[in-house]
Amino acid sequence: MTDSSAIKGGQPNEPGTAEKSVSRRSLLRIIGTLAGSTAMYSAMTEMGFAQESGYAGPPKLSAPPPGTSVLILGAGIAGMVAALELRDAGYKVQILEYQSRPGGRNWSLYGGDSFVELGGAKQEVKFDPGQYLNPGPSRLPYHHYGILHYADRLNVAVEPFTQVNYNAYVHNTEANGGKPKRYREVQADFHGHVAELLGKSIKQSALDQDVTKEDREILLEALRGWGALDNNMKYVKGRATSNRRGPVVDDGGGVNSLPTYSEPDTLSTVLNSNMWRSIGESHEYEMQTSIFQPKGGMGQIGVAFGRELAALIKYNCKVIDIHQDDHGVTATYVDSRTGGPPRKASADWCICTIPATILSQLPMNVSAKKKAAINGVKYTARVRIGLQMKRRFWERDERIYGGLTYTNQPNAVIGYPMSDYFSKGKGTLLGADVFGMDALNFTAKPPEQRIADALEYGEKIHPGQYKSNYECGVAIAWHRVPWMLGGNSNWSEDDRAVYYDDLCALDGRIVLAGEHASRIPGWQEGAVTSVTDAITRLHAKVMGG
Ligand SMILES: Cc1cc2nc3c(=O)[nH]c(=O)nc-3n(C[C@H](O)[C@H](O)[C@H](O)COP(=O)(O)OP(=O)(O)OC[C@H]3O[C@@H](n4cnc5c(N)ncnc54)[C@H](O)[C@@H]3O)c2cc1C
């Protein structure tokens, strides 16, 4: 999960100046962005995206006093982890959920589903059997131990998620005549030229302050290997560079089997293409292999939780008021489909996992500090679009099996299906995964226009195939999702300093939990770690702590 606006945030070089005037300072700046884009990393860290999970296993809860009850609001990952653990410990548990399905943002859309967004636009999903879109989460990084623990516990089968595909594309409408380049070409050329420049600087003793004489030779050797340089420390056309960026014609067998090596782009072309901006994402902690996805869609985790907790979840309940007193907590709710008379559910304690976007609009008698904290949580805009194609042309014609293509167009990426490779059947592309202003612009359009725009953008990358193979699609703009009103919480360090502790603190008989009450926002792991901590603290209070 990354904010593409952060990737676009750096300063491009002035056209035509880069190769001639690479000073030591700008060289170091390039190295700073090398392979990982430090600017993007710090932006992501600020948003809490590059944090390690603090998950240390499920909570160990002793048996509560007989009959102790907990009302849980929301059947997303946080709410259902709470229900599972508290039920197992011996609590009397009930969940009230707005929707008619479990999972919350853990959600996959299949053929036959329909979705009405705020404003009334209804989308009927017409995907074929086996096709789906994850409008929300799609990745499970290997170090998200909490969510992986529950996938394992609930027997949800997972398969690899391909984050980087060297044969997918990087595309920039302003570079290479608007044609995409293969990821491997962009990365190899960027690394190669930087290695060559750095090698030159070392030989000219320009970096003597930073590199000891003893380390010089080691660094030169490392750069030669890392950048695919020749024996003269040059990044030039030949076997070594084609081994990285790919040849024009591969080695073959028998006669006429010589390869044709490819010509690397010049440093100036590489820098001014701005394509290097797209090759850093996969170095981020959350994007490093191994990454997994549940077979058949991320929503399978929510479905499995829902099956396990069927007796405890009351669906189609829109909570409209939360009230606590010395004896317990009462939630007032109406039928989310039909309205009707308000009803009430009560318990000794309450775990509320309703997103802050919605909770901030509900009457609830908590402290002024807690209210301020709920109001203080900001959310990102997100849009995801799924496009079913009648033919897997990216595999059949372009040898792209899974992974992502990056573009500077507003759709930001094209994601290729990461299963059923070589299938002769259909495939569903992620046609857009958008943050920030681009997401708000998409959100302002009706769903069919969002899809039409995504098709136009895709056609520039896969000309002649994208629009002609398109069959049906669905476009989810998270600010228009009635039970969410946003993508994910988006914390700045300043906001955290003011609000975070108040948000997480127990308030009488109520505790809040969910991704917004974690330091891993925008990830299901945030929901798991947040609620694990919340129920541990609540249990301690129940037990008289
Ligand atoms: C586009 C996108 C991409 C993402 N990508 C990833 C990813 O790759 N990997 C990853 O791990 N995470 C990802 N995430 C984040 C992940 O989806 C969330 O962090 C996680 O699902 C949040 O779980 P939760 O239980 O805190 O909240 P939710 O899932 O939002 O659950 C809250 C529940 O409250 C219910 N509710 C709302 N209002 C009411 C009401 N008034 N009354 C009763 N119930 C109500 C909702 O219906 C919902 O079921 C992504 C999210 C988005 C939007």
The ligand as a Tripos MOL2 file, in Angstrom:
@<TRIPOS>MOLECULE
LIG
   53    58     1     0     0
SMALL
NO_CHARGES

@<TRIPOS>ATOM
      1 C1         -8.1530    0.4120   -1.2370 C.3       1 LIG1
      2 C2         -7.6180   -0.2560   -0.0080 C.ar      1 LIG1
      3 C3         -6.5190   -1.0860   -0.0990 C.ar      1 LIG1
      4 C4         -6.0220   -1.7470    1.0260 C.ar      1 LIG1
      5 N1         -4.9690   -2.6150    0.8820 N.ar      1 LIG1
      6 C5         -4.6080   -3.3920    1.9250 C.ar      1 LIG1
      7 C6         -3.7160   -4.5060    1.7290 C.ar      1 LIG1
      8 O1         -3.2380   -4.7490    0.6280 O.2       1 LIG1
      9 N2         -3.4450   -5.3000    2.8020 N.ar      1 LIG1
     10 C7         -3.9970   -5.0770    4.0380 C.ar      1 LIG1
     11 O2         -3.7390   -5.8560    4.9510 O.2       1 LIG1
     12 N3         -4.8450   -4.0300    4.2350 N.ar      1 LIG1
     13 C8         -5.1740   -3.1970    3.2150 C.ar      1 LIG1
     14 N4         -6.0990   -2.2150    3.3920 N.ar      1 LIG1
     15 C9         -6.5220   -1.8470    4.7610 C.3       1 LIG1
     16 C10        -7.5460   -2.7960    5.3940 C.3       1 LIG1
     17 O3         -8.6310   -2.9790    4.5350 O.3       1 LIG1
     18 C11        -8.0280   -2.2100    6.7040 C.3       1 LIG1
     19 O4         -6.9400   -1.7810    7.4990 O.3       1 LIG1
     20 C12        -8.8220   -3.2280    7.5450 C.3       1 LIG1
     21 O5         -9.6490   -4.0160    6.7300 O.3       1 LIG1
     22 C13        -9.6180   -2.4630    8.5780 C.3       1 LIG1
     23 O6        -10.3400   -3.3400    9.4120 O.3       1 LIG1
     24 P1        -11.2400   -2.7490   10.5890 P.3       1 LIG1
     25 O7        -11.9000   -3.8830   11.2410 O.co2     1 LIG1
     26 O8        -10.4270   -1.8120   11.4020 O.co2     1 LIG1
     27 O9        -12.3010   -1.7960    9.8400 O.3       1 LIG1
     28 P2        -13.4560   -2.1700    8.8080 P.3       1 LIG1
     29 O10       -13.0620   -3.3080    7.9650 O.co2     1 LIG1
     30 O11       -13.7920   -0.9020    8.1120 O.co2     1 LIG1
     31 O12       -14.6700   -2.6240    9.7280 O.3       1 LIG1
     32 C14       -15.5560   -1.7030   10.2810 C.3       1 LIG1
     33 C15       -16.9470   -2.2990   10.2190 C.3       1 LIG1
     34 O13       -17.8540   -1.3720   10.8200 O.3       1 LIG1
     35 C16       -19.0630   -1.4340   10.0980 C.3       1 LIG1
     36 N5        -19.8480   -0.2240   10.3630 N.ar      1 LIG1
     37 C17       -19.6480    1.0290    9.8710 C.ar      1 LIG1
     38 N6        -20.5900    1.8660   10.3390 N.ar      1 LIG1
     39 C18       -21.4040    1.1380   11.1460 C.ar      1 LIG1
     40 C19       -22.5690    1.4350   11.9050 C.ar      1 LIG1
     41 N7        -23.0710    2.6770   11.9800 N.pl3     1 LIG1
     42 N8        -23.1530    0.4360   12.5920 N.ar      1 LIG1
     43 C20       -22.6660   -0.8340   12.5680 C.ar      1 LIG1
     44 N9        -21.5750   -1.1660   11.8550 N.ar      1 LIG1
     45 C21       -20.9430   -0.1910   11.1560 C.ar      1 LIG1
     46 C22       -18.6130   -1.5610    8.6650 C.3       1 LIG1
     47 O14       -19.6310   -2.0530    7.8160 O.3       1 LIG1
     48 C23       -17.4500   -2.5290    8.7990 C.3       1 LIG1
     49 O15       -17.8470   -3.8670    8.6340 O.3       1 LIG1
     50 C24        -6.6220   -1.5440    2.2880 C.ar      1 LIG1
     51 C25        -7.7350   -0.7050    2.3850 C.ar      1 LIG1
     52 C26        -8.2270   -0.0690    1.2630 C.ar      1 LIG1
     53 C27        -9.4400    0.8160    1.3830 C.3       1 LIG1
@<TRIPOS>BOND
     1     1     2 1
     2     2     3 ar
     3     2    52 ar
     4     3     4 ar
     5     4     5 ar
     6     4    50 ar
     7     5     6 ar
     8     6     7 ar
     9     6    13 1
    10     7     8 2
    11     7     9 ar
    12     9    10 ar
    13    10    11 2
    14    10    12 ar
    15    12    13 ar
    16    13    14 ar
    17    14    15 1
    18    14    50 ar
    19    15    16 1
    20    16    17 1
    21    16    18 1
    22    18    19 1
    23    18    20 1
    24    20    21 1
    25    20    22 1
    26    22    23 1
    27    23    24 1
    28    24    25 2
    29    24    26 1
    30    24    27 1
    31    27    28 1
    32    28    29 2
    33    28    30 1
    34    28    31 1
    35    31    32 1
    36    32    33 1
    37    33    34 1
    38    33    48 1
    39    34    35 1
    40    35    36 1
    41    35    46 1
    42    36    37 ar
    43    36    45 ar
    44    37    38 ar
    45    38    39 ar
    46    39    40 ar
    47    39    45 ar
    48    40    41 1
    49    40    42 ar
    50    42    43 ar
    51    43    44 ar
    52    44    45 ar
    53    46    47 1
    54    46    48 1
    55    48    49 1
    56    50    51 ar
    57    51    52 ar
    58    52    53 1
@<TRIPOS>SUBSTRUCTURE
     1 LIG1         1 GROUP 0 **** ****
